[in-house]
């Protein structure tokens, strides 16, 4: 009977230790990341197919618009580009600028706002991106042959870096975020001056 009681006591102790360990692990696992509804951020993109790119990204889900500002190679020349996507009206506006020159093009696009879903991301630990502590998430889409890594800051849960790899094509890219500002965008950011808009050429 004493041996039976000891076995029962040992089983109880092990069960308590197991549930305590589970509780500790769960308490250390952060909630799933959520893509912000609005922000502006400087972004550096490196890939194995293209030159490194650096731009400012403005994103506002409530307005269904986003915008990319940065240098663009267009017509074999270097231009300053302002690319505005009006997803509500399925329209893209590209304004390319050089000293005393502005060229405006418009094109039809898909109406869906681009963003990662993150619902299938699995927490795999912590990492440091540009000396900032982050949570590290991983997801693999076997059907699409895609692996996806996402890093968000521990303090504010802002995107810090996105890594993607397409197994079928071998394409790999990293998006690193800087100067992240989680705030609604002024609607004027998405407004093209009337004198330039009047010169826009439809290319689709």
Buried (B, 14 or more C-beta within 10 A) or exposed (E): EEEEEEEEEEEEEEEEEEEEEEEEEEEEEEEEBEBBEBBBBBBBBBBEEEEEBEBBBBBBBEBBBBBBBBEBEBEEEEBBBBBBBBBEEEBBBBBBBEEEEBBBBBBEBEEEBEEBEBEEBEBEEEBEBEEBEBBBBBBBEEEEEBBBBBBBBBEEBBBBBBBBBBBEEEBBBBBBBEEBEBEEBEEEBBEBEEEBEEEBEEEE
